[in-house]
Amino acid sequence: MKYDIAIIGGGPAGYTAAERAAANGLQTVLFEKKAIGGVCLNEGCIPTKTLLYSAKLWDNMKGASKYGISVPDGSSFDMKKIIDRKDKIVKKLTGGVKMTVSSYGAVIVPQEAVIMGEADGRFQLSAAGEVYEVTYLLVCTGSDTLIPPIKGLSEIDYWTSKEALEITTLPRSLVIIGGGVIGMEFASFFNSMGVQVHVVEMMPEVLGAMDKETSGMLRSEYQKRGVNFHLNAKVIEVGKEGATIEKEGKTALIEAEKVLVSVGRKANLSQVGLDKLNIELLRNGVKVDEHMQTSHPRVYACGDITGHSMLAHTAIRESEVAVNHILGVEDRMNYDCVPGVVYTNPEVAGVGKTEEELKTSGISYHVQKLPMAYSGRFVTENELVNGLCKLILDDDDRVIGCHMLGNPVSELIVLAGLAVQHGYTVEEFQKTVFPHPTVGEIFHETLFA
């Protein structure tokens, strides 16, 4: 069987590429050995946000009296129904993606594909005993949960994000190893549902490379809600009693019923057969250029396998760039304006440069920032937490970064992303008219601060 392009992996990068390629007349085959949608739709983005929305509703009920609403005593939640709803949504969305891909004419093969080699200008792939010949190859095999070599971990029934999304009963207490985006989202969920949560993070602050000011504000808020944070700490052993940590040369046991491992993800480089084509690697992923082209001119890589920006929306954009390059359409990947969002309650979002990044690079900048309370709409809808809107500007007053805390900054950050992408100056951004009252008006207020 011969095709113009084969796509290995049906996550956000893979299914988007299949749609774009087939829609533009390329004979397209998509291989996915598990479920269409990849980790994002099945074990990541969508299921976690479904659970977090249930937790947010529960938080709103608990705080309803601040809005003049009385909630009857004895209110409760049903964990099984929460999980059932999550499963229903995942099934609906994965089915929709599969139908959309097929509607463009792409062929979906629900099997694992392995690269066998190249001959006469075509690649040979094997899947379930069948051989496929293709002109172009797009590898989107994603990533797996990184499991650290912690003593005792293999001897206990620990969770990764996958297992944590399948529970129907809650533990009394939980240790989360890793205070990155995934770890903080699970800390938010379990804290809202009444679980005693401990977060252990090796770095001085949670949320990795995100803006430290908004990260610290989020951590402080969850400390008030009872989450225990152990920063600059390392888990050295786990067991049935919980986790033993080391901090400043001293050890301590954190007693907990369950352990959740959330220290990051690693690119899926094995088994696909990239070695057969001598594809060049870089650090923990496949090396690509601004067109998502690998060291082989007809092989492209998108998504987590590049090890660069392990976000679903990054993967989608990368796949569009790759397909455009194959089609001869001018397009380049720009990582400077990729937003990052943490779907806690309140949310955190950022795009562009951080202060920490600029200080390390020795680049001059200045900041304009305001509390989110400068937005009237924000005040009407948020009684529990204040927030922050911070714009980072270069010496020419161009917007090069934005970092926010508060709801619904996940929806607002794209506006700042556009400003970063197009190089808006403060004066140009000030001329944008925002409807009143909206939370988005916080940009207008901050620009005039």
C-alpha positions, 0 to 999 in steps of 0.5 A: 500500500502506497501513500504520500504521507504516513503519520505515526501517532494519533495524538493532537499533533498526529490527528491534526496533521492527518486532517490538514494533509488529507484536506490538501489532497495528500494520500494520508495514513495515520497509525495509532496503536491505542486510542485516537487523541493520544495522552491529551484526550485519553489520559491528560488534558481533557480528563483532568480538566473534567475533574477539575471543573467538578472540583471547581463547582464543589469549591463554588458551593462551599463558598456560596454564602459569600455570594448571598447563596445558601446551600442546603446542609448535607451537600455531597459529591459522588466520586463515581459519577464524576469519573463516569462523566469524565469517561463519557466526555473522553469517549465523545471527544475521541469519537469526534476526532476519529470521525473528523480525521476520516471525513477528510479521507485519511486512513486510520490504522489502529496498529503499531507502526515500525519504520523498516527503512528506505528504498527508492525514495520511499519509506517502508513501514510495517504494521500488523504484518502489512507493509506501507510505502510512503514518501513523507513521514511524520513521527508524533509518538508522544511521551511517557510518564517519567518514573524516577529511581526512588527506593521502594517505589516498585514495591508499592501501588503508586499512582501516575496521572493515569491511575489518579484519573481512574479512581472512584474512592478518595484516599485520606491523604496523598503525597505528590512527588513533583510540583510542576503543572500536572502535580499542582493540578492534582493537588488542586483537585484532591485538596478541593475534594477534602484529601490531605495533600503534600507536595514535594518539589526539588526546586525552590518554587512550584511550576518549574520555569513559569513566572515565580511571582504568580507561582508563589502566589498560587502556592500561598493560596493553596497553603491557606487551604491546607496543602503542605508544600515541601520545597527544596526537598527530595523524596529518597524512599517510599513505602506503605507509610508514605514518603521519606524526604531529605531537606537541608541534610535532614530526613523526615517521613511524610505519612500518606495513604497514597503516592502520586508520581508527577516529575515529568515526561520523556519522549517516546523514542524507542520501538518506532525505528528512527535508528533505521534512518539515522535520525539525529537526536538532541538532548531528550528528543528528536532534533528538528528545525523551524519547519519541524524537519529532522536531519532527514529532509522527508522526515518530520517530528512534532509534539512531545517526541521533540522534547521541547514544549510538551503541550498539546497546543504546541503539538497542534501548531507544530503539525500545521507547520510541518504539513505546510512545509511539505505542501510548499507553504511558507510557515515557521514554528515560533515558540516565543508566543506559546501560552502555558496554563495551569488549570488550578482554582484560581488559574495561572497562565503565562506567555513569552518571557519571564523575569527570571529568564530575562535576568539570567540572559542579562536582557533589560526589561521593565514591568507593568502590573496590577491586581486583578481587582482593577477589573470590575467584572473580576471583583463581581465574580471572585470573592475568595482570591485576588489575582495579578496581571503582569506585563513584561516590556522591552526597552522599546515598550514592546510586550514580550511577556505576560503572566497572570493569576486568577479566573479565567486567565486560561481564556485571556492569555491568548490576547497577550500571546497575540501581542507578543506574537505581533510585537505590539507596543504599549501604545498599540495595545492600549488602542484595543477596545475591550467590552465592559465589564469584562475580566479582559479589561485588566489588560487595558488597566495594566497598560495604563498603570 
